[in-house]
Amino acid sequence: MTLVGVQVKLREMKPGMLSHELKEALGMPEGAPPPWLINMQRYGPPPSYPHLKIPGLNAPIPPGASFGYHPGGWGKPPVDE
């Protein structure tokens, strides 16, 4: 892949959006939260992206999903706002 090809591919990607390949590599079933969500709920969002909306942290979770620590659960529900 050329440098130009890398730049074009990076323009299509957005922070917080996981590719199908990454979800598959992490073993994430459809509708499951990313494995780092629990740590983000504990320590906060990444400081480099203070306005990034993260489902389960500062944005609503997908329809049909539920909070909890069971497999596929979205951790603890938000307590503020």
N, C-alpha and C positions, 0 to 999 in steps of 0.2 A: 504494500500500500504506500502510496506516495504521501508526502507531507500535505499536499492539497487535499487528498482523500481523507486524511485524519482531521483536518480543519473542518471539512464539510460535515463529517460524522459528529464532531463535537458540537456543532451548531444545532443539530437536531436534538441533542440531549439536554435535559433540564435537571437541576438539582432536585432530588427527592423522587424522581421518576425511575423506577427500576425496569430494566429491559427484561424481556421474556427469558433470555439466556441467563441473566443473573438470577432471576427467580428460580429457574430450573437448577442452576448450580448450587443454590442455597437450600434446595429441597423445599421450597415454599409452595404449599398448595394454593389454588386460586382463592382469593379473598382473605388469605392469612396476612397478619402484620409482618413487617420485617423483623428479624431477630433482635435488632438493636432498639426497638421501640421501648422496651421496659427500662433500659438504661437512660433513654431520652426522657422518659417520664420521671425518673429519679433525679437526673442531673441537669435537665433542660435541653433545649435545642442547640444545634451547633452554632457557635458564636459567629461564624463566617456568614451565616444566612439568618439574621434575626427576624426577617419577615416571611420566611418560608413556612407555608401551611403544611403541617404534618398530621395526617389522620391519626386520631388517638392521642394526640398531644395538644394541638391547638386548632384542630379542625375536626369536623364530624367523621365518624367511622363509616365505612360503606354500609349500604342498606343490607339488612339480614345478619350483619356481624354483631357480636356481643362482647362486652367487657368481661374480663375474668382472666384467670391464669391457666385455664384448660388449653389443650392443643387447639390452635387457631383463635384463641382469646386475645383481646386487645388490651390486656393489662388493667390498670385501675382507671375508673372513670375520672374525668377532670373534676376538681373541687372548687375552682375559682372561675368566675365569669360564666 
